[in-house]
Amino acid sequence: MKRLTSLLRAACLAAPFALAAVPAHAAGTWCSSGKPVRFAGITWESGNFTSEVLRYILKNGYSCQTDTVPGSTAATETALSRNDLQVWAEQWTGRSEIIAGAVKAGSVKLVGDTLPGGTREGWYVPDYVVHGDAKRGIKASAPDLQSVSELPGYKGLFVDDEEPDRGRFLNCPSGWDCERVNTRLLKLLKLDDSYTNFRPGTGAALDAAISSAYARGKPILTYYWEPAALMAKYRFVQLKMPPFNEACWKTLREENSAQQCASSYLVSHLKIGVSTPFFQDEPDVMAFFAKVSFPIDFLNTTILDMTEHKVDAQTEAQKFLKQHPEMWKTWVPADVAAKVQKSLGA
């Protein structure tokens, strides 16, 4: 009996030391049980890049198995809401009814704010149209142009080669959400009589049209967004629009809206969508996700590097982790950072 008492006393004294030996930031029950963390296979560059950065740190810093599951946006968002996927690395707030419903139902959590200040969308003209470009010998052709309300007086500047009596507005490709919004704005702003609503066949065709005009120093009026590669490659001026109005914005986006009113584009915040079971099982990972942040100029430049040099997202993510420890090390505890750094061979 005395021996048993001594053993129990020794075990109790040893317990605190055993607990202290557990890493301060060990993976939670999801990863420690060996269940893979499935990421949505995002197709656009910024989301793809962010996914690969998160995956690398989870695998090498938190010992989580990871995988990527391809599929349409609607299919993968639905899978996230059912916990068939665990992470959607770049959710644009206010743009997905599926995610809004899942958040309301409690099956999805939105974590962090990966792009400080949020996204930018609107109508743009090249900077040389307003300010000129002395290096290229381009004089400002519309130095006073500031707002979309002034565009009727500039239809001759943004002339449509196929309809010389009208200007040309470069819209999104048909079927894109922004194409419907822009088409309605053209009418509401009373520009549909003076501008053709030109819809390129693809996103690549839109980029090609902008790049061609920019290379020639030609005036062009286009819709665009950030983060995006072209915003790092070229300089633009965003035209002022009517103030943002949430009710009007909803009418611009609704598929069968009968009455619309004008509004600036919604500023979306980029969040990391996480299934609720994974959120609950991995509090340390959630603390990491909450700190992930990329400045918009950095993200634009990163996307440009990926597109111009045909670099895949995994390679770009590792390049980022090697070259910018001052950024990502602020997201994770020191022991996690050390593991990631070691895996990079640095």
N, C-alpha and C positions, 0 to 999 in steps of 0.2 A: 504493500500500500504506500509506504514511504517513497519507494522507487517511482511508482506511478505518479504520485504528487509532484515529485521532482521533475519528471518528464513533462508534465502538464505546465509547470511553472516555466520551464525552459522554452516550451513551445510558445507560450504567451509572450515571453520576453523577446523571442525571435521574430514574432509576427510583425511588429512595426518596422523592423529592418527589412523584412521581406517585401513589405508594401513599398518601402522607400526605394527598393531596387527596381521597381516597375518604372519604365520611362514616363516622364511627366506628361508626355504628349503621345502616348500609345494610341493606336487606332481603336475605335470603339467596337461594338459587337458586330457590326456589319462586316467590316474588313477582317477582323480577327477570326470570324467564323469561316472565312474563305469565300464568301459570296462576292461575285464580281460586281463592280460599279459600272453600269452600262450608261454610256453617253450617247445622246442623239447625234447622228452624223450631220452636222450643219454644213451646208454647201457653200455659203458665202464666206469670203476670206477672213473677216474679223472674227466671226463666230467660230470658224474652223481653227484659227490660230489660238483663240482663248481656250477652246476645248483641249487642244494638245498641251498647252501650258498647264492646265489643271490636271490633266491625266498624268503628265510626267511627275509633277510634285506629289500627287496621291500615290503613285506607284513607288517612287524612290524615297519619299519622305515619310509616308504613312503606311507603307507596306500593303497597299490596297491593290487587288487585281482589278484591271480595267478593261473595258471593251467598247467599241463604237458600233452602233446599230444604224444603218442607213434607212432612209425612208422619207416620204414627203413631210412637210412641216406639220400638216394636220395629223398625219398618222403618228409621228413621233411625239407630238404634244399630247395626243390621246394616250399613248403608251406611258408617258410620264405620269399622267393622272391616275393610271392603273398600277403604278409601280413596276411596270414591265421595263421601264427605263428609270434611272435614278437622277441623271443630271442633264439639263438643257443649258448649255454654257452662256448663251446670249439671248435672253428674252427681252424683246422691246415692249415695255409696258404700254398698255392701252391699245395694243394692236391685235390681240388674239382673244377671241371670245372663248375658245377652248380653255386657255390658261386662266382667264378671268373666272370662268365657272368652276375650275378645279381649285383655285385659291379660295373662292367663296365656300366651296364644299369641304375644304380642309384637307384635300388630298395632295396639294402642291404648296410649297413654300417658295417665296421669292427672296433671295438672299443677296446682300451687298449692293454695290453701285459701281460697275466696272468702268463706266465712262463719266467722269465728273462733269456736271453741267448738262449731260444728256446729248441726244442726237440733234442734228440740224438738217432740215429739209426746206426746200423752197424753190424759187425761181432765181436764176443767176445769169449774169453776163460776164464775159471775160474782163479782168481788171483793166486791160488796155482800152476798153470801150469808154470807161469813165475817166481814167487817169493817164491814158497813153502809155507808151513804152519807148523811152528815148533810145535804149540800146538797140531796139529793132526798127527804129525810125517810124514808129506808129504814133500819130497824133490822136488825142482823145476825140472820139466822134460823138460822144454824148456826155459831156462833162457835168451836166445838170441832172442826169437821170438818176433818180433815187427810189422811185416807187412804181409798182405795177399800174397805178392809176394814171401814170404819165405815158404808158406804152402806146396808146392810139396815135400819139404824135410822132412815134418813132418807127412806124411800120415800114417806112421807106428805108430805114437803116438796117432792119433785120429782114430784108426782102426775101420772099420765097421765089427761088429761081423758076419754079413751074407756074406760079401765079404772081407776076411782078407787081400787081396792084395791091398785094397783101403782104404782110409780114409772115414769118414762119416761127411757130413755137414748137420746140422739140419736146415732145411729151415722152412718157414711159411707153414701153411696148403694150399692146392691147392685152387685156387680161390681168395686168398688174393692178394692185389696189390704187397706186398713185396715179395711174392713167385715168381711172374713173374720177378721182378727186380733181385732177387738173382739168379734165374736160368740163366738169361742172363749174369750176372756178372761171374758166374762159368765158362761159356764158354769163355767170353772175357778175363778172367784172366788165361785161359788155365789150369783150375783146374778140368774140367769135366772128364778128363782121369784118374785123380788120386783120385778123391773123388766122392762118391755116393751122389746124390741129394735126401736126405731123407725128405719127406714131411709128418709130423704128420697129423692125421685126423682132429684134432681140435686144437684151441689155448690151451685148457686145457691139451691136450696130449703133446703139445710142452713144457708147463710148467712142466709137470710130468717127462718128459724125462730129462730136465735140473736138476730138483730137485733130481732125482734118481742118476744121475751122480755125482752131488755135494756132496750128502750124502756119497757116496762111495769114494770120492776123485779121481774120474776117469777123465782123460782128455776128454774134449768135445769142439767141435767147433760149434758155433751156431749164428744165427742171433737173435738180440733182439733190444729193444727200451726203451726209457725213455720219460715220466714218466711211471713207472710200479712197481708192488709190488716186483718182484724178484730182482730188482735193489737195494731195501732196505734190502732184506733178505740175499743176497749173494754179494760177491765182485768179480768183473770181470775186465779184461783188454781188452780194445777195440783195435783191430788191425788197423794199418794204411792202408788206401786205396788211390787210385789215387786221386788227388785234385778234388774238386767239379767243374763240368763243366755243365753249365745250358743246353747247347745244347745236350750234351751226356745224361744228366739226363732225358730230354724229350724223347729221343729215348728209354731209358730203361723202361719208363712207358707206352709209347704208345702201345695200344692193337695190332696193325698190323704193327709195325715198322719193316722194312726189314733190316735196318742196324743200329747197335748200337755201342756205344763206352763207355768205362768204366768211372765211376765217383763215388765219395763218395755220400752218401745220402744227400739230401736237408735238411738243418736245417729249420724246420717249426717253426713259431711263433704262439703261442696260442692266438687267439683273441676272443672277444665276438661278434658274428654275430647278428645284430639288423635290423629289418625291418625299412625302411626309415620313414614311417609315425610315428612309435613309437619313433624313434630317434628324429624327429622334435618336437614331442609333449612333450617330457620329458628331457629337457636339464640338470636338476639337477641329474636325474638318470644316464644320460650319463657321467656326471662328476664323479659319483661314479664308474661306470663301467671302466672308464679310469684309475682308480687307483688300481683296483683289481690285486693282485700279490701274487703268492705262490712260495717260493724257491723250487728248484727241489728235494732236499733231503727231505724236509718236505712233499711234495706231494707224493713222493715214499713211505715214511713211513705211510702216511695216507691211501694210497691204500692198503698197506700191512695189516694194522689194519682192514680194511674193509673185505679183503679176508680171513684172518686167523681166525678172530673172527665172521665172517658172520654178520657184522654190515651193516645195510642199509644206504643209502646215507643221508636220512633225519636225522637219529640219529647221524651219523658222523659229519654232518654239525652243528648241535646244540652243540655237544661236542667241536668242533673247536671254535665256537662263545663264549662258556663259558670259555674255557681254554686259548684262545689267543686273548684277547681284544687288546693287544699291537699291533697286526697285523691288524685286521679289522677296528679298530677305526681310523686308518690313512686314510682309504678310504672314510669316510663319515663325514659330519659336526657334530658338537657337539650335536645339538638337535636331529638329527637322531640317533646318537650313544646312546643317553640317552633312546630313545624309545626302541631300540633293547635290550639294557641292561635290561630295566625294564621287557620286555616280557620274558626274560630268567630267571627271578626270582632272579637276582643277582644285 
